[in-house]
Amino acid sequence: MFRRTSFPGAEPSGEATNQARWGLRRSRTGPAERTVMYRGTGLALLCVLMVGLALAACVTPGGDRGHALTGYWQNFDNGATNLRLGDVPAAYDIVAVAFADSVPGRKGAVSFTLDPTLASRLDGYTADAFRSDIDRLHDQGRKVVLSVGGQNGTVVVDDAAAATAFTETTLALMQSYGFDGIDIDMENAPNLQYMSSALRQIRARVGAGFVLTMAPETLYVQPGGSYLRLIDEVHDLITVVNTQYYNSGSMLGRDGRVYDQGTVDFMTAQADILLDGHLRPDQVGLGLPASPSGAGSGYVSPTMVNDALSCLATGTRCGSYRPAAQYPTIRGAMTWSINWDAANGYQFADTVGPFLDGMPG
């Protein structure tokens, strides 16, 4: 049920060299072989990977193409349950650390430090302990990415110098902490040319193990939207796009009709836009708040999230909107946030996680 981690000998030599150079952690299993489990049909799909032997069916950019549950870990205290990274439940396959900070006086540059208030409330959570927790999640086959943006994040990448600054500082943080990649959660219109350039530079330096996730607001992935253009530009790099189906209001679906947030129709009609030639199904996820406290509007029960996933995957449990096709390999779901989920008794993880385990694809 966990994502595939990097392993010695599986990548071409150039990719392995890139990953070693930029500090991507490798899981610590035995030298002879590695057995990896994927979310799949109710049975675990076992893929035995022999060291020195690359199996194309088991290795895809940014991890396997199985179903995944993504959650955001809050590097701040806002009333949700404070958690050490190592305490994130196993149901979460991809953990996005929220958030990177902009560097004053250097456009495009990002930094990251543990929030001192949070660290104090976690009994002195240190940077070394945080790094050890990333290693622990890697040992469990999970991915950890650094999220850039958020409601209060202001990272501007709008010229070549800013793109270089973003690239170099992101790579330095990946090397220092062991992040597998980044999450683009900029809640403004990204610059297509220079953000694309920066992402491609990072991918070229890191190699095929680079994990790239995105969490755009619905407005920006409407037809012609700025995020949709960025997605088209870097679609070959993307692991998963989890659009935020909350704090949105009504939006047009793929069929051109208006749908209200907080419904199965809203989620499926919006997801179908990305599935209309922009991304593969395994690159598309549904982003929802973990509890009513996690967003100003748009909360739905985790069971309704499962209804939307079922509709997209198998054409069952739909509302009035019928997707243009069935997408059994739909990637999964995302929630804001793991901390709000903890405060709500982990209803999201305990409901959506097992459902993903039983989905086809």
N, C-alpha and C positions, 0 to 999 in steps of 0.2 A: 504493500500500500504506500510505499515511499517512492520518491523520485530517484532516478539514477544519479549517482555521483560520478565525478571524474575518476578514472582509474588508469594506472600505468600501462602504457602500451596500446591503449585503445584509439588514440588519436594519431594522425600522421605526425612524424617527428617534429615538424614545424609548429604544429598546434601544441604538442606537449611542451616544447621549449617555451612558447609564449605563456602557457599557463604556469609553468614553474617560475618564470621570470616575474610575473605579476602577482605571485603570491596566492593563487587560488588553492585552497586547502584540498587535500585528498583524504578520502576516508581511510581509516586504519583497519583493514581486514587482512586476512591471511594472504600470503604471497602466491598461493597456487591458483585460486580461482575466486570469483566473486559472484554471489547469487543476489539478484535484484528483483524486488517485487513492485509491480505497478498496480495502480487502481485499474480495475477492468470490469469484467462481468461478475460477479460474486466470487469466482475463483481467482486466486492470485496468479497472474501470468509470470512464470519463472523464466528468466533469461540468464543462462549461465555464461558468464563472460570470462574466457580464459585469458590470462595475462599474455600479452604479445599478439593476441588475435582480435582483430576488429570485426565486429558483426554489424553490418550496415543497418540491419533491421532493428538493432537495439540502441543505436547511437544517432541522435538527432540534435541539431543545434539547441543549446539551452536546456537540455534534458530530454526525457522521453516525451511522447505525445499522449500519455495517459491522462486521465482526469485528475484535477488538482484543486485543492482548496487553498486559497491565498488569504492571509490576514495581515493587518497592520499592527505592529508593536509600537506603542507610544513611548517616545523618549521625553516624556513630560507628564506632569500630574494635573489632570483636569477633572478629578472627581471619579473617574473610572478606577477599576482595580489596578494597582501598580504591580507589575510582574518583572521578574528577572527574565531575560531572554530564554534561559534554559528551562523555565517553567511553562513555556508555551506548549499546549497539548499536542500530542502526536498527530491529531487530525489535520493540523495545518501543514501542508506540504511546502508552501512558499511563504516565507515570512519577510514582510517589507518593513524595514526599520524607518520610522517616521520621526524626524526628517533630517536631511542634510541642511546646513546653514550656508548662506551666501557669505563670501569673504569681503568685508568692507574695503572699498578702494580698488578692488580687482574684479572687474566685470566678468561674469561667467564662472569664476572660481567658486568651489564649494569646500566646506569643511564639515567635520563631525566631532562632537564631544558629548559624552554623557551629561545629561542635565543634572546639575548639582543638587537641586531640590529632590529630584527623583532618586538619585544615588543615595542621598541621606535617608530618605524614607524607605529605602530597600536595605537599610542597615549597612551602609557603606559600600554600595555596588561600585566596583572599580573597573577601569578600562581593561585591565588584564582579565578580570572575571568575565567581562563582556566578551572578550576575544575567546576565552575558554568555552563560553556558552555557544558561540558560533561554531567552534570545532565540534561541540557535542551534537548540535543539530546536523552538522555535516556527517558525523558518524552514524546518525540515524537516517541518512539518505535525503535530508531536506536541504532546501536552498534558502539563502538569506541574501536579500538585496537591500540596497540603500535607496530610500525614496527621496526624490528631489522635488520640492514644491510644497504642496499642501495649501491650506487656506491662507496662511500667513507667509508662505515662502515666496521670496522674490529673487529668482535666479534668471538673469537676462543673458541669452546667447544670441546676439544679433549682428556679430561681425567675426572676422577670422581670428582676431586676437582673443575674443571671448570664447570662441569654439576651442581654441588651443588651451586656454585656461581651464575650461570645463573638462577637457580630455585629460590633461595632466593631473589635475587635483583629484578627479574621480579615480584614475588609475592608482594614485598614491594611497587613497583611502581603501581601495580594494586590496592593495598589497598589505597595508598596515593592519586591517581588521579581518581580512579574509572574506569580504563580501563576494558573492558570486556574480553580481552585476548591479544594475540600477533599475529603479522604478521611476517613470516620468509621470509626475502627478501635478504638473504645473497648471494651475487653474486660471490660465490666461492663454492667449493665442501664441503658440511657439513659432519661432522663425524657421521656416521650412528649410532654407538653404543651409544655415549654419548649425542648427540642431542636428540635421541629417548628417552633416559633415562630422560633427563631434562624435555622434554615435558610431559612425563607420570607422573613425579613427580608433575608438575604444575597442570595437570588435576586432579590428585588424591586429591590435596589440595583445588582446587577451586570447583570442582563438575561439574555437567552436563552443567552448563551455560557457561563453558569456550569456548571462540571463538578462533579458530585457523585457520588463513588464510596463504597462501603461494603465492609467486610471483616469481617462478624460471625463469631463462633464458631458452630458447628453447633447448640449447645444453645439459643441465643437465637433461632434461626429454625425451631425445631420448632413445630408448631401451638400457638398461644397464647403463643409466646415474645415477650419484650419487644422485641427487634429486629424481629421480624416485624410487630408492631403499629406500630413507627416506620416501617417500609417502607410499610405500607399508608397511613399518614398522609401521607407525602411522595412517594408513588410517581411523581407527575407531575414531580418535580424530578430524579429519579435517572437518572444516566447508566448505571451498571452496579453490581451487587452481586456481589462475588466472595467467597462464603462460604469460610471456612478449613476445608478438608476434611482437617485434620491436628490432632494434639494433641487428639483428640476422643474416641476410643473408639467403641463401637457406638452407633448412633442409629436411630430409626424412619424409614422411608421414607414416601413419599406413600401407599403401599398399606398402611401400618400394620405392616409386618413389620420386623424388626430386621436391620440390615446392619452389617458390620464395616468399619472404615476400612481404607484400603489396597487397595481393590478397585474395579473399574469399577462394580459394583452400588451401592456406597456413594455414589459421586459422582453417578450418574444418579438414584438414588432420592431423594437429598437435593435435587438441583437441581429435580426435578419438584415438590417442595413449593412452591418459589417460583413455579413455572410454573402452579400450580393457582389462577389468578385473582389472584395478588398482583402479578406483574410481567409485562411483555412478554418474549418470548424475547431480544430485543436488549438487555435490561437485566440479563441473567443470565450470570455467568461462573463458572468453576471455579477455586478458589484452592488451590494446592499448593506444597510446598517445592521449591526448586530442586535440592537435594541432601540426602542424609541428615543433613548437618550443619545444615541450615536449620530443623529441627524435632526435637522429642523423639520423635515418632512420626507415622506416616501418610505417609511418603515413598512415592511411586510413580514408576516410570520415566516420562519424558516420552511415550514411546510409549503407555503406558496412559492418559495424559491425552488423547491423540489418540483412543484407543479410545472413551473416554467422550464426547468431543465428537461423534464420528461416530455413536454410538448416539443421542444427543439430536437431532442434526441430520437423520439419514437413517434411523435404525432399524437400522443395521448395526454390527457389531463389539461388540454388547451382551454382557453376561453373562446371568444368569438374569432380572434385572429388565428389564422392557420399559416404557419411558416411555408415558404416557397418550396422547401424540401425537408427531409429528415436528416439530422446531423448527429449520428450516434457517437461521433468523436468530439462533440462539443467539450471544451476544456474543463469547465467547472464554474466555480463561484469565488467571489472575494467578499470580505466583510470589513467594514470600519466599525469597530476595531476588535482585535483580540482582547484588549483590556475591557471594552464595553461588553464583549461576550462573556468574559469572566464575571463581570458585575451582574450579568443576567443568567448566571448559572450554566454558562456554556451551551445555551440552547441552540445557537447557530451551529457550532462545531458538532454537537451531538446529534443534530438532525440532518444537516447537509452532508457532513463527512461520510457517514454510513451509506447515505443514498448514492453518493458518488462512487463508493466502493462497489455497489451493485449495478451501476449503469453499464450498458453495452459499450462496445468500442474499445 
